[in-house]
Amino acid sequence: MHIYIFNTDIGTFEITNYKHHSYYDLLLNDEKLGEYASAQDAAEDVYSFNTNYIQWDQLEGSATRVPSSLAQWQEVTALREDELPLSNNE
């Protein structure tokens, strides 16, 4: 499982393959914006303001600093579902 995040003034972008191991989801504030063959493809759409999220895409050309590659996103180490602690109800 891979999760990458990039915080912006309008919210947090997340690239993850948590639920679907064959492709990556691009989300902004938990709203799914698209599916990609690779995490890098998703990061490139954020960088090029091509996410189909109007509030973000219209910022193209602004002084907004956007990472040009996935290596500049924050990688989150997440637990696998079977490693999550059990709740008190289980």
Secondary structure, DSSP 8 states (H G I E B T S, - for coil): --EEEEEETTEEEEEE-SS-TTSEEEEETTEEEEEESSHHHHHHHHHTT-SS-HHHHTTTTSS----SSGGGSEEE----GGGS---TT-
